[in-house]
């Protein structure tokens, strides 16, 4: 398969390819317009295409762009899936409907941000905001260093961050940075104080498409952690031994978990998978975050810090803004044929394994 043709250089091109691929597959499309426009003045939307009837007992959700700029990768995988007629036949034979949700966060996708237009990390936004929000004391301690007053940061700022890592360990620094925080609205990995547009819109999508199934699988496509081109299979679910065992039966023993430290990801809070429990409680849920590596973690972190600094300083010179945007794109998307080929191959494999897992679960003895 020529993977190159499924990927795009801009959000508008990625969206056009997704819509064309869904149309070519004969699928009905739904578009949920975003209230703002994109970097090139284009319309933004969360687009949805469904393969399979509404009555299907098993549903596989494949989603891209939870973290905006990561959609360059995820959109390519979705277009490859839509173009794979054999995959569609296998899904129909297995009795599995497939729901493609393109660009969960279209604003970040277009503007080359990881966050939504509310400056919120969508994968930290699934909290009950009627309750007290968790406190990330590690982030509290280093917030002024993570997003400093000037960019590039002063040497003493970087020395202070390195000293924190020396005292607490690199894993503790990663957790403080990325676990999610709710008390620094202009900081990194901010989970918000209310549901975002993306969360509300995705809830409506799941209400329409996910409330009649009894078995629900979800593959959410991400980038930015791990070796270049390798798709880490991260258990995207609660800390539940039975659910983890089921995920490893479907996707292999290499499935990692944020709960036992086997994943490259830190232990996170307010994660997207909570939507499955909130909106589709009738279904047995099995989830996977497919996380493709791009650059070393330090480079990815620096790109995120620079982008967050830019959010605070929109008056920055055009050349600096462009350089930061370019670094963000490169941190979360590798524009190289061999990388794209590996990404697509692993995505197609994981989707086929999900079909098999859902079909097998439908034939398992009921308790």
QUIDAQUI-V718542 format. One record per backbone hydrogen bond with DSSP energy under -0.5 kcal/mol. NH is the residue of the N-H (numbers start at 1). CO is the residue of the C=O. If there is no record, write none. Layout:
nh: [NH | NH]
co: [CO | CO]
//
This chain:
nh: [3 | 5 | 6 | 7 | 14 | 15 | 16 | 17 | 18 | 19 | 20 | 21 | 22 | 23 | 24 | 25 | 26 | 27 | 30 | 32 | 33 | 34 | 38 | 41 | 44 | 46 | 47 | 47 | 48 | 49 | 50 | 51 | 52 | 56 | 58 | 59 | 60 | 61 | 61 | 62 | 63 | 64 | 68 | 69 | 70 | 71 | 72 | 73 | 74 | 75 | 76 | 77 | 78 | 79 | 80 | 81 | 82 | 83 | 84 | 84 | 85 | 88 | 89 | 90 | 91 | 92 | 93 | 94 | 95 | 95 | 96 | 97 | 98 | 99 | 100 | 100 | 101 | 101 | 102 | 102 | 104 | 105 | 106 | 109 | 110 | 111 | 112 | 113 | 116 | 119 | 121 | 122 | 124 | 125 | 126 | 127 | 129 | 131 | 136 | 137 | 140 | 141 | 142 | 142 | 143 | 145 | 146 | 147 | 148 | 148 | 157 | 158 | 159 | 160 | 161 | 162 | 163 | 164 | 165 | 166 | 167 | 168 | 169 | 173 | 174 | 175 | 176 | 177 | 178 | 179 | 181 | 187 | 190 | 191 | 200 | 201 | 202 | 203 | 204 | 205 | 206 | 207 | 208 | 209 | 210 | 214 | 215 | 216 | 217 | 218 | 219 | 220 | 220 | 221 | 221 | 222 | 224 | 225 | 229 | 230 | 232 | 232 | 234 | 234 | 235 | 236 | 237 | 240 | 244 | 245 | 246 | 247 | 248 | 249 | 250 | 251 | 252 | 255 | 256 | 262 | 263 | 269 | 274 | 275 | 276 | 277 | 278 | 279 | 280 | 280 | 283 | 284 | 285 | 286 | 288 | 289 | 290 | 290 | 291 | 291 | 292 | 292 | 293 | 293 | 294 | 295 | 299 | 300 | 301 | 302 | 303 | 304 | 305 | 306 | 307 | 308 | 309 | 310 | 311 | 312 | 312 | 313 | 316 | 321 | 322 | 323 | 324 | 325 | 326 | 327 | 328 | 329 | 330 | 331 | 332 | 332 | 333 | 335 | 336 | 340 | 341 | 342 | 343 | 344 | 345 | 346 | 347 | 348 | 349 | 350 | 351 | 352 | 353 | 354 | 355 | 356 | 357 | 358 | 359 | 360 | 361 | 362 | 363 | 363 | 364 | 364]
co: [1 | 2 | 3 | 4 | 10 | 11 | 12 | 13 | 14 | 15 | 16 | 17 | 18 | 19 | 20 | 21 | 23 | 22 | 48 | 46 | 31 | 44 | 42 | 38 | 36 | 32 | 45 | 102 | 30 | 100 | 28 | 98 | 50 | 53 | 95 | 215 | 97 | 59 | 217 | 99 | 219 | 101 | 65 | 113 | 67 | 68 | 69 | 70 | 70 | 71 | 72 | 73 | 74 | 75 | 76 | 77 | 78 | 79 | 80 | 81 | 83 | 84 | 85 | 86 | 87 | 88 | 89 | 90 | 91 | 92 | 91 | 58 | 51 | 60 | 49 | 98 | 62 | 99 | 47 | 100 | 64 | 65 | 103 | 105 | 106 | 107 | 108 | 108 | 120 | 116 | 190 | 120 | 121 | 122 | 270 | 125 | 127 | 128 | 134 | 135 | 136 | 137 | 138 | 139 | 139 | 142 | 142 | 143 | 145 | 146 | 154 | 154 | 155 | 156 | 157 | 158 | 159 | 160 | 161 | 162 | 163 | 164 | 165 | 169 | 170 | 171 | 172 | 173 | 174 | 175 | 189 | 184 | 187 | 181 | 196 | 197 | 198 | 199 | 200 | 201 | 202 | 203 | 204 | 205 | 206 | 57 | 57 | 284 | 59 | 286 | 61 | 218 | 288 | 63 | 219 | 290 | 292 | 292 | 293 | 227 | 230 | 291 | 232 | 289 | 256 | 287 | 235 | 238 | 240 | 241 | 242 | 243 | 244 | 245 | 246 | 247 | 248 | 252 | 233 | 257 | 257 | 179 | 271 | 272 | 273 | 273 | 274 | 275 | 275 | 276 | 280 | 214 | 283 | 216 | 218 | 234 | 220 | 288 | 232 | 289 | 222 | 290 | 227 | 230 | 295 | 331 | 296 | 296 | 297 | 298 | 299 | 300 | 301 | 302 | 303 | 304 | 305 | 306 | 307 | 308 | 309 | 309 | 313 | 317 | 318 | 319 | 320 | 321 | 322 | 323 | 324 | 325 | 326 | 327 | 328 | 329 | 329 | 333 | 334 | 336 | 337 | 338 | 339 | 340 | 341 | 342 | 343 | 344 | 345 | 346 | 347 | 348 | 349 | 350 | 351 | 352 | 353 | 354 | 355 | 356 | 357 | 358 | 359 | 360 | 360 | 361]
//
